[in-house]
Amino acid sequence: MINLSKLEEITDLRTVWEHEASDFTPWLAEEENISLLADALGLEITVEEKESDVGDFHVDILAVETGTNRKIIIENQLEDTNHDHLGKLITYAAGKSAEIIIWLVKHAREEHRAAIEWLNNNTHEAIGFFLCEIKLYRIGESAPAVKFEIVEKPNDWTKELRKTELINDNQLQRRDYWVAFQEYAFQKKSFAKNFKRRKPTTDNWFDFSIGSSACIIRISQVRKYKNLIAEIYIHNNKDLFHTLLDNKEAIESESGLNFDWRELPDKKASRILIIKPVSFDNRGEWHEQFDWLIDVMIKLKKTFAHYL
């Protein structure tokens, strides 16, 4: 018989983090720890500031979603939820123009669960509220392990229903394509290991993180010209573009791809792209198109990461 140990919950979070500001927030802001939260939420989070000013107050953590640069605020509470912290959460979200609002707590009371659910159902589609409980466990005399359990999260389906009448046929076609791409791509272990799921949009582009705030991997449907595009999209950094261009021969040799290098001198952005002619109307060809995207995106991330 195998002797199994018992999993024990540590109910007093302050045995590990005595103070929210001086212990828990600095711990959470470390890259390996914020990644635990990011994985639980299905996001990619890059911390920008701890104790970031909002008027006379301070939000615990100000961050961005890697790749999209959507602003994130994180409010920590090593106790049960209360009205004071709920008010602070909304104040900080407004002060920082945040689109992703995360409330980490020891225990979520029912009235505050309901409040976060209401906010998710009655705010703009770009705004999302997460309410998460912090759990600590140990096995025997082992070191404590943390787990973030989602209590409330954005209900994208509800918000999509609200805007359905505002979406035209072209937008629906673009979203259907991105939904089908993700469902197919994330069945591939090689893809799932490199990328995280994104919320499909009605835009003709779809962005994924490459692990740097300076640029992203962008895939695009250009239906007018029947082109599928995969690229490195550099937000506003001409120096980075020229650094990459100086390594053009090595990059194309490593990736096995030939790119169209577009500095776009009259614009802030720069692009390094590859184009594939396709037929979007023929769904029978979608899996072939998705395979091409998966292959190119993995090569983009593997190759360009060395130069960022």
C-alpha positions as CSV (number, residue, x, y, z in Angstrom):
1,M,0.0,0.0,0.0
2,I,1.2,3.5,-0.8
3,N,1.2,5.9,2.1
4,L,-0.5,9.2,1.1
5,S,0.0,12.4,3.0
6,K,-2.9,14.7,3.8
7,L,-3.3,18.1,2.0
8,E,-3.8,20.7,4.7
9,E,-5.1,24.3,4.2
10,I,-3.4,27.1,6.0
11,T,-6.3,29.4,6.9
12,D,-4.3,32.3,8.4
13,L,-2.5,33.9,5.5
14,R,-0.6,36.2,7.8
15,T,1.5,33.3,9.0
16,V,3.2,33.6,5.6
17,W,2.7,37.3,4.8
18,E,2.4,39.4,8.0
19,H,1.6,42.6,6.2
20,E,-0.1,43.3,2.9
21,A,2.0,46.2,1.8
22,S,5.4,45.2,3.1
23,D,5.2,41.4,2.6
24,F,2.5,40.2,0.2
25,T,2.6,42.9,-2.4
26,P,6.5,42.7,-2.9
27,W,6.2,38.9,-3.0
28,L,3.4,39.0,-5.6
29,A,5.3,41.5,-7.8
30,E,8.2,39.1,-8.3
31,E,8.1,37.6,-11.8
32,E,7.8,34.0,-10.8
33,N,4.9,34.8,-8.4
34,I,2.9,37.2,-10.7
35,S,3.1,34.4,-13.3
36,L,1.2,32.1,-10.9
37,L,-1.6,34.6,-10.8
38,A,-1.4,35.2,-14.5
39,D,-1.8,31.5,-15.3
40,A,-4.8,31.2,-13.0
41,L,-6.5,34.2,-14.8
42,G,-5.4,33.2,-18.3
43,L,-3.6,36.5,-18.8
44,E,0.0,37.6,-19.3
45,I,0.9,40.2,-16.7
46,T,3.9,42.6,-16.6
47,V,4.3,44.5,-13.4
48,E,5.0,48.2,-13.8
49,E,4.8,49.7,-10.3
50,K,4.2,48.8,-6.7
51,E,2.2,51.2,-4.5
52,S,1.4,53.4,-7.5
53,D,-0.1,56.8,-6.7
54,V,-3.8,57.5,-7.2
55,G,-4.3,61.0,-5.8
56,D,-3.7,60.7,-2.1
57,F,-3.9,56.9,-2.2
58,H,-1.9,54.0,-3.6
59,V,-2.9,51.0,-5.7
60,D,-1.0,47.9,-4.6
61,I,0.2,46.9,-8.1
62,L,-0.1,48.6,-11.5
63,A,0.6,46.3,-14.4
64,V,-0.1,45.8,-18.1
65,E,-1.3,42.9,-20.1
66,T,1.8,41.8,-22.0
67,G,1.3,42.2,-25.7
68,T,-1.8,44.4,-25.6
69,N,-0.6,47.0,-23.0
70,R,-4.1,47.0,-21.4
71,K,-3.7,48.5,-17.9
72,I,-4.2,46.3,-14.9
73,I,-4.6,47.2,-11.3
74,I,-4.3,44.6,-8.5
75,E,-5.7,45.3,-5.0
76,N,-4.6,42.9,-2.3
77,Q,-6.5,42.1,0.9
78,L,-5.4,39.4,3.4
79,E,-8.8,39.4,5.0
80,D,-12.4,39.0,4.1
81,T,-13.7,41.4,1.5
82,N,-15.2,44.7,2.7
83,H,-16.9,47.8,1.4
84,D,-13.8,49.9,1.9
85,H,-11.7,47.9,-0.4
86,L,-14.5,47.6,-3.0
87,G,-14.7,51.4,-3.0
88,K,-10.9,51.7,-3.4
89,L,-10.9,49.1,-6.2
90,I,-13.3,51.3,-8.3
91,T,-11.5,54.5,-7.4
92,Y,-8.1,53.1,-8.4
93,A,-9.6,51.6,-11.6
94,A,-11.0,55.1,-12.6
95,G,-7.7,56.9,-11.6
96,K,-5.6,54.6,-13.7
97,S,-8.0,54.1,-16.5
98,A,-7.6,50.3,-16.0
99,E,-9.3,47.8,-18.2
100,I,-8.5,44.7,-16.1
101,I,-9.3,45.0,-12.3
102,I,-8.1,42.2,-10.0
103,W,-9.1,41.9,-6.3
104,L,-7.1,39.3,-4.3
105,V,-8.6,38.4,-1.0
106,K,-8.6,35.8,1.8
107,H,-12.3,35.2,1.5
108,A,-15.0,36.7,-0.8
109,R,-18.3,37.5,1.0
110,E,-21.5,36.9,-0.9
111,E,-22.5,40.5,-1.2
112,H,-19.1,41.4,-2.8
113,R,-19.3,38.4,-5.2
114,A,-22.6,39.8,-6.3
115,A,-21.1,43.3,-6.7
116,I,-18.3,42.1,-8.9
117,E,-20.7,40.0,-11.0
118,W,-22.9,43.1,-11.4
119,L,-20.0,45.2,-12.5
120,N,-19.0,42.6,-15.1
121,N,-22.5,42.5,-16.5
122,N,-23.1,46.2,-16.5
123,T,-19.8,47.8,-17.6
124,H,-18.2,48.4,-21.0
125,E,-17.2,45.3,-22.9
126,A,-13.5,46.3,-22.6
127,I,-13.6,46.3,-18.8
128,G,-13.2,43.1,-16.8
129,F,-13.3,42.5,-13.0
130,F,-11.7,39.5,-11.3
131,L,-12.3,38.5,-7.7
132,C,-9.8,35.8,-6.5
133,E,-9.3,34.1,-3.2
134,I,-5.7,33.4,-2.0
135,K,-5.3,29.8,-0.7
136,L,-2.3,28.3,1.1
137,Y,-1.7,24.6,1.4
138,R,1.0,22.3,2.7
139,I,1.6,18.5,2.8
140,G,2.9,17.4,6.1
141,E,5.9,19.6,7.0
142,S,6.4,20.9,3.5
143,A,6.8,24.5,2.6
144,P,3.4,26.3,2.0
145,A,2.1,26.4,-1.6
146,V,-0.1,29.2,-2.9
147,K,-3.1,28.8,-5.2
148,F,-5.3,31.6,-6.6
149,E,-8.9,30.5,-7.0
150,I,-11.2,32.6,-9.2
151,V,-14.5,33.5,-7.6
152,E,-15.8,35.9,-10.2
153,K,-14.6,36.8,-13.6
154,P,-15.8,38.7,-16.7
155,N,-18.8,37.1,-18.4
156,D,-17.8,37.7,-22.0
157,W,-20.9,35.9,-23.2
158,T,-23.3,38.3,-21.5
159,K,-21.4,41.3,-23.0
160,E,-21.3,39.7,-26.4
161,L,-25.1,39.3,-26.4
162,R,-25.5,43.0,-25.6
163,K,-23.6,44.1,-28.7
164,T,-24.7,41.4,-31.1
165,E,-27.0,43.8,-33.0
166,L,-24.1,46.2,-33.5
167,I,-21.9,43.7,-35.3
168,N,-22.0,43.5,-39.1
169,D,-21.4,40.5,-41.3
170,N,-17.7,41.2,-41.9
171,Q,-17.1,41.5,-38.2
172,L,-18.9,38.3,-37.5
173,Q,-16.8,36.5,-40.2
174,R,-13.6,37.8,-38.7
175,R,-14.6,36.7,-35.2
176,D,-15.7,33.3,-36.3
177,Y,-12.3,32.8,-38.0
178,W,-10.4,33.8,-34.8
179,V,-12.6,31.5,-32.6
180,A,-11.9,28.6,-35.0
181,F,-8.2,29.3,-35.1
182,Q,-7.9,29.3,-31.3
183,E,-9.9,26.1,-30.9
184,Y,-7.6,24.4,-33.4
185,A,-4.3,25.9,-32.3
186,F,-4.6,25.2,-28.6
187,Q,-5.1,21.5,-29.3
188,K,-1.4,21.6,-30.4
189,K,1.0,21.2,-27.5
190,S,3.7,23.1,-29.3
191,F,1.4,26.1,-29.7
192,A,-0.1,25.9,-26.2
193,K,3.4,25.8,-24.7
194,N,4.3,29.2,-26.3
195,F,1.0,31.2,-26.2
196,K,-1.9,32.0,-24.0
197,R,-5.5,32.2,-25.1
198,R,-6.9,35.6,-26.0
199,K,-10.5,36.8,-26.3
200,P,-11.4,36.6,-30.0
201,T,-12.4,40.0,-31.3
202,T,-14.2,41.3,-34.4
203,D,-11.0,43.1,-35.5
204,N,-9.1,41.9,-38.6
205,W,-6.0,41.5,-36.4
206,F,-5.3,39.2,-33.4
207,D,-2.3,39.9,-31.0
208,F,-0.2,37.5,-29.0
209,S,2.7,38.2,-26.6
210,I,6.3,37.5,-27.6
211,G,7.4,38.3,-24.0
212,S,8.4,41.9,-24.6
213,S,6.4,45.1,-24.1
214,A,8.2,46.6,-27.1
215,C,6.5,44.4,-29.7
216,I,4.0,41.7,-30.3
217,I,3.2,38.9,-32.7
218,R,0.2,40.0,-34.7
219,I,-1.8,37.9,-37.2
220,S,-4.2,39.5,-39.6
221,Q,-7.0,38.7,-42.0
222,V,-6.9,41.1,-45.0
223,R,-10.1,39.8,-46.7
224,K,-10.1,42.5,-49.3
225,Y,-6.9,41.2,-50.8
226,K,-7.3,37.6,-49.6
227,N,-4.1,37.7,-47.6
228,L,-3.2,36.1,-44.2
229,I,-0.4,37.9,-42.4
230,A,1.8,37.0,-39.5
231,E,4.3,39.6,-38.2
232,I,6.4,41.2,-35.6
233,Y,4.6,44.5,-34.9
234,I,6.8,47.0,-33.1
235,H,4.7,49.7,-31.3
236,N,7.0,52.7,-31.2
237,N,10.7,51.8,-31.3
238,K,12.6,52.6,-34.5
239,D,15.9,51.7,-32.8
240,L,14.6,48.2,-32.1
241,F,13.5,47.9,-35.7
242,H,17.0,48.9,-37.0
243,T,18.7,46.5,-34.5
244,L,16.6,43.7,-35.9
245,L,17.2,44.8,-39.4
246,D,21.0,44.7,-38.8
247,N,20.5,41.0,-37.9
248,K,18.2,40.4,-40.9
249,E,20.4,37.7,-42.5
250,A,20.8,35.7,-39.2
251,I,17.1,36.1,-38.3
252,E,15.9,34.8,-41.7
253,S,18.4,32.0,-41.6
254,E,17.4,30.9,-38.1
255,S,13.7,31.1,-38.8
256,G,13.8,29.7,-42.4
257,L,11.5,32.6,-43.4
258,N,11.8,35.5,-45.7
259,F,10.3,38.7,-44.3
260,D,9.0,42.0,-45.7
261,W,10.8,44.6,-43.5
262,R,8.7,47.8,-43.3
263,E,10.2,50.6,-41.2
264,L,7.1,52.9,-41.9
265,P,9.2,56.1,-41.3
266,D,6.1,58.3,-41.3
267,K,4.4,56.2,-38.6
268,K,5.3,55.3,-35.0
269,A,5.0,51.5,-35.7
270,S,7.2,49.3,-37.7
271,R,6.4,45.8,-39.2
272,I,8.3,42.7,-40.0
273,L,5.8,40.5,-41.8
274,I,5.2,37.5,-44.0
275,I,2.1,37.1,-46.2
276,K,0.2,34.1,-47.4
277,P,-2.5,34.3,-50.1
278,V,-5.6,32.4,-49.0
279,S,-9.3,31.9,-49.5
280,F,-11.2,32.9,-46.3
281,D,-14.5,31.9,-47.7
282,N,-13.5,28.2,-48.2
283,R,-13.8,26.7,-44.6
284,G,-12.3,23.5,-45.9
285,E,-8.9,25.3,-46.2
286,W,-9.0,26.8,-42.7
287,H,-7.1,24.1,-41.0
288,E,-4.3,24.4,-43.6
289,Q,-4.2,28.1,-43.0
290,F,-4.2,27.6,-39.2
291,D,-1.3,25.1,-39.6
292,W,0.7,27.8,-41.5
293,L,-0.1,30.4,-38.8
294,I,0.9,28.0,-36.0
295,D,4.2,27.2,-37.7
296,V,5.1,30.8,-38.4
297,M,4.1,32.1,-35.0
298,I,6.2,29.6,-33.2
299,K,9.2,30.4,-35.5
300,L,8.6,34.1,-34.9
301,K,8.7,33.7,-31.1
302,K,11.6,31.3,-31.0
303,T,13.8,33.4,-33.4
304,F,13.0,37.0,-32.5
305,A,13.1,36.4,-28.7
306,H,16.9,36.1,-29.0
307,Y,17.2,39.7,-30.2
308,L,14.8,41.4,-27.9
